[in-house]
Amino acid sequence: MNRRNWLLAMSLGLLGFIIGSLVFGVFRQTPGYIPPLKIVGDVARVIKLEDPQQLGKLQAINFDGHKYRAIKLTDIITAAQPIAIPEQIYLVGSDGFTSSLPAQGLEKSYIAFTAQNGWEAINLNHPVNSNAKMLKEIVIVSGESSPHFGLTVINLEKELARITPGQLYTRTLLQYPYPEGQAAIKNQGKNYTASVYTQRRVFRLADLTPVQDGAMLLLMGADGEYRYLENRGYFELKENYVNYLELDERSRLEKIAGVIVNPPPASIMDTYYDARHYLENGQKVLVVVGNGLTYSRYIQALEKGRLSFLKNAAPAVKAVGVYPRGKNIWLAAMITGKPPQENGIISSQDQDLKAPSLFTLTEQLQKSALLLHSGPKLLNPEIEPQLVKDKNGDKTADDEIYDLALDKLEQGYDFVMLGFDDITADNTSNYLQQIVNQWPGKVIITGAPEDTASNFTCDSMYVPYLCLK
């Protein structure tokens, strides 16, 4: 290359550098690879930011002599759908450095990405030490502990602890190396092995409430898991939910909603096993399910002189329900003897059973059966349910159920299941007494949720369970 061409090339290169500096120097540059930034805690939606423009239009801001294109922190919080009004925001750096901000007053708080500082918090109205760099997580913490979000711990008598995932992030947690597996290879006559571990944020139940090691626990998950085990494992905080790790068996229960410490021996699923026993032994069985009949409500009704005909019967035991709570979910557990994850009824939309029910049994035993309740159809069992409507407009179908039930009892059914709106009401209590007096076999009385609310509380999870005659 001659001197003239060389000078021309150098001039063009310098010009390109100057133009590039002018164009790209306006904003701090970002590299090709962007590590993820997670938004976790008390949110319905866990967000994984991998692109500054992932949530839409960026804001142009000036800070410390530089210009940035950034995301408004309030837009990030809104996109994550907080489960309650946020109280505190934690900005967690890759090196463990964390800054905490009140969730109010974030109008001039931003998150940007640069090659120098990675994901970076820029808080124009806050002290400079709030501007954490190399962020890996944004934790949203609510000020409330909702009974339908997070982890609730109860025993037979009271609530022991309730905490949300966001609140757990603010506590001291153990980084536990959880074994994921081991590989082995033989090379030149020698065996070589390698183990793989993942780091889990874990805590013991005793970190929340005094519970002895080895105490019996009943764990219930958001997806219908239901398991008895001893208090020897760890609870794992992950994103916006809590898991349980059984270390000895290397198994995991996901999305734990509630824990019952030293649970009662009785369960609503006993309905299936007791009724099956009686039917197989040639006895007729009547099952009465009281809508909204919790154990505490049953005791209050007795104290007020209602359900007086049950005072001379054997005392009701406190029976535990299943989770999630819902009429069809609890009904499915009663007639199959299986928890939601096993019987297939996990949400209010589910109707098709994946486990045999008492109505399967009555068909096999060639016995007649009837399912009678008000409201919409809850399940698709082996027989078609008979649905009753409030015809006289008194805001309950209990009187219509009573009339139809008396008529059906005369037809000699072997197994009848009735659902009443409120058996603690004076009229319905009298209806129930007359039906029980006329029934020639065994009677089981228990309760079910009044609605489909997912609350896991000490009151809502226990119902009475009685066997009469």
C-alpha positions in Angstrom: 0.0 0.0 0.0 1.5 3.4 -1.0 1.7 6.3 1.5 -1.3 8.1 0.0 -3.6 5.1 0.3 -2.3 4.3 3.8 -3.1 7.9 5.0 -6.5 7.6 3.4 -7.2 4.3 5.2 -6.0 5.7 8.5 -8.2 8.8 8.1 -11.3 6.7 7.3 -10.6 4.5 10.3 -10.2 7.5 12.6 -13.4 9.0 11.2 -15.3 5.8 11.9 -13.9 5.6 15.4 -15.1 9.2 16.0 -18.5 8.6 14.5 -18.9 5.4 16.6 -17.9 7.2 19.7 -20.5 9.9 19.0 -23.2 7.3 18.3 -22.5 4.7 20.9 -21.0 7.0 23.5 -24.3 8.7 24.1 -25.4 5.7 26.2 -23.2 3.3 28.2 -22.6 0.2 26.0 -24.0 -3.3 26.6 -22.2 -6.5 25.6 -23.7 -9.3 23.6 -24.3 -11.6 26.6 -26.6 -10.4 29.4 -26.8 -12.4 32.6 -30.3 -12.9 33.8 -31.9 -10.7 36.5 -34.7 -12.4 38.5 -37.6 -10.6 40.2 -38.7 -12.9 43.0 -40.4 -12.9 46.4 -44.0 -12.0 47.0 -45.0 -12.0 43.4 -47.4 -14.0 41.3 -45.1 -13.9 38.3 -41.4 -14.5 38.5 -39.6 -12.4 35.9 -36.3 -13.3 34.3 -34.9 -10.2 32.7 -32.4 -11.0 29.9 -32.9 -8.0 27.7 -33.1 -4.3 28.8 -36.1 -3.9 26.4 -37.9 -7.0 27.6 -40.6 -5.0 29.4 -41.0 -2.3 26.7 -39.8 1.2 26.1 -36.7 2.4 28.0 -36.3 5.7 29.8 -33.4 8.1 29.0 -31.8 9.3 32.2 -28.6 11.1 33.3 -26.6 10.0 36.2 -23.0 10.7 37.4 -22.0 12.3 34.1 -23.3 9.5 32.0 -26.5 8.9 30.0 -28.4 5.6 30.4 -31.3 3.9 28.8 -33.1 2.2 31.7 -36.3 0.5 33.0 -38.4 2.1 35.6 -38.2 0.0 38.8 -42.0 0.6 39.3 -42.6 -1.0 35.9 -40.6 -4.0 36.9 -42.5 -4.4 40.1 -45.9 -4.0 38.4 -44.9 -6.6 35.8 -44.1 -9.1 38.5 -47.7 -8.8 39.9 -47.2 -8.4 43.7 -49.6 -10.5 45.7 -50.1 -7.7 48.2 -49.0 -4.1 48.5 -45.1 -4.2 48.5 -43.4 -2.8 51.6 -39.7 -3.2 50.9 -37.5 -3.8 47.8 -34.2 -5.6 48.1 -31.6 -5.2 45.4 -29.2 -8.2 45.6 -25.8 -8.1 43.9 -23.8 -11.1 42.7 -21.2 -10.4 45.4 -23.8 -10.5 48.1 -24.0 -6.7 48.5 -27.7 -5.8 49.0 -29.5 -2.5 49.3 -33.0 -2.1 50.6 -35.5 0.5 49.7 -39.0 1.2 50.9 -41.5 0.2 48.1 -42.9 3.7 48.2 -41.2 6.7 46.6 -39.6 4.9 43.7 -40.7 7.4 41.1 -37.0 8.1 40.1 -35.6 4.6 40.6 -34.3 2.7 37.5 -32.6 -0.5 36.5 -30.1 -0.3 33.6 -27.6 -2.6 32.0 -24.0 -1.7 31.1 -20.9 -3.5 30.2 -19.1 -2.1 33.2 -21.6 -2.7 36.0 -24.0 -5.3 34.6 -27.6 -4.8 35.9 -27.3 -1.7 37.9 -29.7 0.2 40.2 -29.9 4.0 39.6 -31.9 5.7 42.3 -31.9 9.4 41.7 -33.8 10.3 44.8 -32.0 8.0 47.2 -28.6 7.9 48.9 -25.7 6.8 46.6 -25.2 3.5 48.5 -28.6 2.4 47.2 -27.2 2.1 43.7 -26.2 -1.6 43.7 -24.3 -3.0 40.8 -24.0 -6.5 39.2 -27.5 -7.3 40.4 -28.8 -10.8 40.2 -32.1 -10.5 42.1 -34.8 -8.0 42.9 -36.8 -9.2 45.9 -40.2 -7.8 46.5 -41.4 -8.1 50.1 -45.0 -7.5 51.2 -46.0 -6.3 54.6 -48.8 -8.9 54.9 -48.7 -12.6 55.4 -51.6 -13.9 53.3 -53.2 -17.3 54.3 -53.4 -18.2 50.6 -49.8 -17.3 49.7 -46.6 -18.4 51.3 -46.2 -21.0 54.1 -48.6 -21.4 57.0 -47.8 -23.7 60.0 -50.6 -24.8 62.3 -51.2 -27.5 64.9 -54.5 -28.8 66.3 -55.3 -25.6 68.2 -53.7 -22.6 66.7 -51.6 -21.0 64.0 -47.8 -21.3 64.8 -46.3 -19.3 62.0 -47.1 -17.6 58.7 -44.5 -16.2 56.3 -44.2 -15.3 52.7 -41.3 -16.1 50.3 -40.4 -12.4 50.2 -40.2 -12.3 54.0 -38.1 -15.4 54.0 -35.5 -13.7 51.7 -34.9 -11.2 54.5 -34.0 -13.9 57.0 -30.8 -15.8 57.6 -30.9 -18.9 55.4 -28.5 -21.8 55.0 -26.8 -22.4 51.6 -27.1 -26.1 51.4 -25.2 -28.2 48.7 -27.9 -30.5 47.5 -26.6 -33.6 45.7 -28.1 -33.9 42.3 -26.3 -37.0 41.1 -23.0 -38.8 40.5 -21.3 -40.0 37.3 -18.6 -42.7 36.9 -16.2 -43.6 34.1 -13.5 -46.2 33.7 -10.3 -44.9 32.1 -7.2 -47.0 31.7 -8.3 -49.5 34.2 -9.2 -46.9 36.9 -12.6 -45.7 38.0 -13.2 -41.9 38.1 -16.2 -40.4 39.7 -17.7 -36.9 39.9 -20.6 -35.6 41.9 -22.9 -32.7 41.1 -24.5 -30.4 43.6 -26.7 -27.4 43.5 -26.8 -24.6 46.1 -30.2 -24.4 47.8 -31.5 -21.7 50.2 -32.9 -23.8 53.0 -34.2 -23.4 56.6 -35.5 -25.7 59.3 -39.0 -25.5 60.6 -37.6 -24.7 64.0 -36.3 -21.5 62.5 -40.0 -20.3 62.3 -41.5 -21.9 65.4 -40.5 -24.2 68.2 -40.8 -27.8 66.7 -39.0 -30.8 67.9 -36.9 -32.9 65.5 -38.8 -36.0 64.6 -42.2 -34.5 65.3 -44.9 -35.8 62.9 -45.7 -33.3 60.1 -48.5 -33.3 57.5 -47.4 -31.3 54.4 -49.8 -30.0 51.9 -48.9 -28.5 48.6 -50.5 -26.0 46.2 -50.8 -28.8 43.6 -52.6 -31.3 45.9 -49.6 -33.0 47.5 -50.4 -34.6 50.8 -47.7 -36.3 52.8 -47.0 -37.4 56.4 -43.3 -37.4 57.4 -41.0 -36.7 60.4 -39.5 -33.3 60.9 -36.0 -34.1 59.8 -35.6 -32.4 56.4 -35.2 -28.8 55.1 -37.6 -26.3 53.6 -36.2 -24.7 50.5 -36.9 -21.1 49.4 -37.1 -20.9 45.7 -38.2 -17.8 43.7 -41.8 -17.2 45.0 -42.6 -20.5 46.7 -41.3 -23.0 49.3 -40.3 -26.6 48.7 -39.6 -29.4 51.2 -36.4 -31.5 50.8 -36.3 -35.0 52.2 -32.5 -35.5 52.5 -32.5 -39.2 53.2 -34.7 -40.1 50.3 -33.5 -37.3 48.1 -37.0 -36.4 47.2 -38.8 -33.0 47.0 -42.3 -31.8 47.6 -42.9 -28.6 45.6 -44.8 -25.5 46.5 -45.8 -26.2 50.1 -48.8 -24.2 51.2 -49.2 -25.5 54.7 -47.7 -27.7 57.5 -49.7 -29.3 60.3 -47.6 -30.2 63.3 -48.7 -33.4 65.0 -51.9 -33.6 62.9 -55.0 -35.4 64.0 -55.4 -39.1 63.1 -58.8 -38.4 61.5 -59.2 -37.1 57.9 -62.1 -36.4 55.6 -60.8 -39.2 53.5 -61.9 -41.6 56.3 -65.3 -41.2 54.7 -64.3 -43.5 51.9 -62.8 -46.2 54.1 -65.5 -46.2 56.7 -68.3 -46.3 54.1 -66.5 -49.0 52.2 -66.2 -51.1 55.3 -69.9 -50.8 56.1 -71.1 -51.4 52.5 -68.9 -54.5 52.1 -70.4 -55.8 55.3 -73.9 -55.5 54.0 -74.9 -52.2 55.8 -76.5 -49.2 54.3 -74.6 -45.9 54.5 -75.8 -42.3 54.6 -73.1 -39.6 54.3 -74.1 -36.0 55.1 -71.8 -33.2 54.1 -72.4 -29.8 55.7 -71.3 -26.8 53.6 -69.0 -24.5 55.5 -69.2 -26.8 58.6 -65.8 -26.3 60.2 -65.1 -27.9 63.6 -65.3 -24.6 65.4 -68.6 -23.8 63.8 -69.9 -27.2 64.8 -68.9 -26.7 68.4 -70.5 -23.2 68.4 -73.8 -24.7 67.1 -73.9 -27.3 69.9 -73.2 -24.5 72.5 -76.1 -22.5 71.1 -78.5 -25.5 71.4 -78.5 -26.4 67.8 -78.0 -30.0 66.4 -79.3 -31.1 69.9 -80.0 -34.6 68.6 -76.2 -35.1 68.3 -75.4 -34.3 71.9 -76.2 -37.8 72.9 -74.1 -39.3 70.1 -70.4 -40.0 70.3 -68.4 -36.8 70.2 -67.3 -35.6 66.8 -63.5 -36.0 66.2 -61.5 -33.2 64.6 -60.7 -34.3 61.1 -58.3 -32.6 58.7 -59.2 -31.6 55.2 -57.1 -31.4 52.0 -55.5 -28.6 50.1 -56.4 -26.8 47.9 -59.7 -26.0 49.5 -62.8 -26.3 47.3 -66.2 -28.1 47.4 -65.4 -30.4 44.5 -61.8 -31.0 45.8 -62.9 -32.0 49.2 -65.8 -34.1 47.9 -63.4 -36.0 45.6 -61.1 -36.8 48.6 -64.1 -38.0 50.6 -65.4 -40.4 47.9 -62.0 -41.7 46.8 -60.0 -41.8 50.0 -57.2 -40.2 48.0 -55.6 -36.7 48.2 -56.1 -34.3 45.3 -52.8 -35.1 43.6 -53.8 -38.8 43.4 -57.5 -38.5 42.6 -57.0 -35.8 39.9 -59.2 -33.1 41.4 -56.9 -30.2 42.1 -58.8 -27.1 41.0 -62.4 -25.9 40.9 -62.5 -26.6 37.1 -61.6 -30.3 37.6 -64.4 -32.8 37.5 -63.1 -36.1 36.1 -61.8 -38.5 38.8 -58.6 -40.5 38.3 -59.2 -42.8 41.2 -62.1 -45.2 41.9 -64.8 -43.8 44.2 -67.5 -45.1 46.5 -69.8 -45.1 43.5 -67.4 -47.4 41.7 -67.7 -49.7 44.8 -71.5 -49.6 44.9 -71.5 -50.7 41.2 -69.2 -53.5 41.9 -71.3 -54.6 44.9 -74.4 -54.2 42.8 -75.8 -51.7 45.3 -78.0 -48.7 44.6 -76.4 -45.2 45.2 -77.5 -41.6 45.2 -75.6 -38.3 45.2 -77.8 -35.3 46.0 -76.7 -31.7 46.5 -77.5 -28.1 45.5 -75.7 -25.8 43.2 -73.8 -26.6 40.0 -72.4 -30.0 39.2 -69.1 -30.6 41.1 -67.8 -34.0 39.8 -68.4 -36.6 37.2 -68.6 -39.8 39.3 -69.9 -43.1 38.1 -73.5 -42.0 38.7 -75.1 -38.8 37.6 -75.6 -36.4 40.6 -79.0 -35.1 41.2 -78.8 -31.3 41.5 -81.4 -29.4 43.6 -82.4 -25.7 43.1 -83.8 -23.2 45.6 -87.4 -23.1 44.2 -89.1 -21.0 46.8 -86.4 -18.3 46.9 -85.5 -18.6 50.6 -81.8 -18.4 49.7 -81.2 -22.1 50.5 -82.0 -25.4 48.9 -81.9 -27.3 52.2 -85.7 -27.6 52.3 -85.9 -28.9 48.7 -83.1 -31.4 49.5 -85.0 -32.5 52.5 -88.2 -33.2 50.6 -86.4 -35.0 47.8 -84.3 -37.0 50.2 -87.3 -38.3 52.1 -88.8 -39.4 48.8 -85.6 -41.1 47.8 -85.1 -42.9 51.1 -88.3 -44.7 50.6 -86.8 -46.3 47.4 -84.4 -48.3 49.5 -81.0 -47.0 48.4 -77.9 -48.7 49.9 -75.7 -45.6 49.7 -76.8 -42.0 49.8 -74.7 -38.9 49.9 -76.4 -35.6 50.8 -74.9 -32.0 50.7 -76.7 -29.4 52.8 -76.1 -25.7 52.7 -76.1 -25.1 56.5 -76.9 -28.0 58.8 -76.4 -25.7 61.8 -79.5 -23.6 60.9 -82.6 -24.5 63.0 -84.7 -25.7 60.1 -82.0 -27.8 58.5 -81.0 -29.2 61.9 -84.6 -30.5 62.2 -84.5 -31.8 58.6 -81.3 -33.7 59.4 -82.6 -35.2 62.6 -85.7 -36.6 60.7 -83.6 -38.0 57.9 -81.2 -39.7 60.4 -84.0 -41.1 62.4 -85.5 -42.7 59.3 -82.2 -44.0 57.9 -81.9 -47.8 58.6 -78.1 -48.0 58.5 -74.9 -46.1 59.4 -74.7 -42.3 59.2 -71.5 -40.3 58.6 -71.6 -36.5 59.1 -68.7 -34.2 58.2 -68.0 -30.8 56.6 -66.7 -29.2 53.5 -65.5 -25.7 52.4 -68.2 -23.0 52.0 -66.4 -21.6 48.9 -63.3 -22.2 46.8 -61.1 -19.9 48.8 -57.6 -21.3 49.2 -57.0 -20.1 52.7 -54.9 -22.5 54.9 -55.9 -21.6 58.4 -56.3 -23.4 61.7 -60.1 -22.9 61.5 -60.6 -23.7 57.8 -58.7 -26.9 57.7 -60.5 -28.9 60.4 -64.1 -30.2 60.2 -66.1 -32.5 62.5 -66.4 -36.2 61.7 -69.1 -38.4 63.3 -70.3 -41.9 62.8 -73.8 -42.6 64.1 -75.8 -45.8 64.8 
